[in-house]
């Protein structure tokens, strides 16, 4: 059974998209069950560049199975927004702060 989901990539993740898919919502059809990780990879976005995924407005992990008509928003690494209270995609943050640099999000270092 196939399912169709709508995707929107944000900020620098658009660099991985062809021009017609940049900064717009676009649909993708999957013939087999797909996880968020599967979908992101199939679209050419490296998972290590993704810091947050929302499905229908809810934070989800990479292993979340996509359902028909899901609206999926994919966000890159957040540099100044504290997202510590949503589902984390990895155990450690992607950004490392230089020694002596004051982390504006102390919960994330």
Buried (B, 14 or more C-beta within 10 A) or exposed (E): EEBEBBBBBEEEBBEBBEEEBEEEEBEBEBEEEBBBBBBBBEBEBEBEBBBBBBBEEEBBEBEBBBEEEBEBBBBBBBEEEEBEEBBBBEEEBBEEBEEEEEEEBEEBE
